Amino acid sequence: MAEQKVWLITGASRGIGLEIVKAVLATGDQVIATVRRSPEILLDQLGNPANLYVGILDITNEEQAKEAADQIVSKFGKIDVLVNNAGYGLLSAVEEASSEEVRKNFETNVFGLLNVTRAVLPHMRQERSGHIINISSVGGLSGYIGWGVYGSTKFAVEGITESLALELTPLGIHATVVAPGFFRTDFLDASSLISSDLVIPDYAETVGKMRDFAAAANRKQPGDPIKLAKAIIKVANSGKPPVHLPLGNDSLQRFREKTAEFERDIANWHDVITGTDHDDV
């Protein structure tokens, strides 16, 4: 019989985070699910199973993240899997987004993720085992109109995870970054997505149409979050998990399109690209 794993999952109140919690609970593993407020709502929704503990965590509070990690290890002995899922979207032209809107998006999606990761890693290093799974986005693989700021937070998550994987592999710890495409969750609802206060008419044909698309696509996305959650469990149970995992045909297609575009740029500008070394190299 496999040993019960201990999972810490942030942003567990809805969407992808909630589905991952449900899927992990079904395996019998221990789940510590964090929410920003009202843990009793999640407990009531899931029926308060014995292998679930729900706690309040504001991931932007570094000290609170450290205390949470210490308390989990004190109570459950370890943290086997960290799923950094908490985050939210910002739909805006790059120019439209205010400094405050940009800063808040990075504070949660990047600095919050780093807070929790730094809080958990000392415990994983001590055990010489563990797996950090960071939830990125197809917007972290390729730029999209209207998603420049949000996408940049996810590009950061992609880069952070790549480096983590290199640093942690010798310590017996895995790192994986998951890039979902459009999944049928509440991500396009106001609960998970905000638009910039400023709307510039010159972007009506680009960002404006993206806002219309997002509203129309809500609850009609192709991805199944239940299947996504099962994929996360498969990755966490793998002896050789991937560093990158795009999920959904749309995510995979967009990544392949980007790499093809990148190769065309390299071919068209090859002489310029390769002509910048010193002559003695």
PyMOL commands that set and color helices and strands:
alter all, ss='L'
color gray80, all
select helices_A, chain A and resi 15-27+39-46+62-76+99-127+138-140+148-171+201-217+225-236+249-268+270-274
alter helices_A, ss='H'
color red, helices_A
select strands_A, chain A and resi 6-9+30-35+52-56+81-84+89-91+130-135+173-180+193-195+244-247
alter strands_A, ss='S'
color yellow, strands_A
deselect
rebuild
show_as cartoon
